[in-house]
Amino acid sequence: MDIQKNAEARASAEHLLRPGFAALLRQDVEDFVERCIYSEEVRS
């Protein structure tokens, strides 16, 4: 019974966190790509 409740709580917490986490991850990827492009432009 408790295991089932824990699983449900964890699933709902992950559901709440996922959109924000995806947005953070996307921002990190965009920053990384921009840095790579910038360093390539500086190098050439």
ChimeraX attribute file (.defattr): number of C-alpha atoms within 10 A of each C-alpha:
attribute: neighborCount
match mode: 1-to-1
recipient: residues
	/A:1	5
	/A:2	7
	/A:3	8
	/A:4	9
	/A:5	10
	/A:6	11
	/A:7	11
	/A:8	12
	/A:9	12
	/A:10	12
	/A:11	12
	/A:12	12
	/A:13	11
	/A:14	12
	/A:15	11
	/A:16	11
	/A:17	11
	/A:18	12
	/A:19	11
	/A:20	11
	/A:21	12
	/A:22	11
	/A:23	11
	/A:24	12
	/A:25	12
	/A:26	12
	/A:27	12
	/A:28	12
	/A:29	12
	/A:30	12
	/A:31	12
	/A:32	12
	/A:33	12
	/A:34	12
	/A:35	12
	/A:36	12
	/A:37	12
	/A:38	11
	/A:39	11
	/A:40	10
	/A:41	9
	/A:42	8
	/A:43	7
	/A:44	5
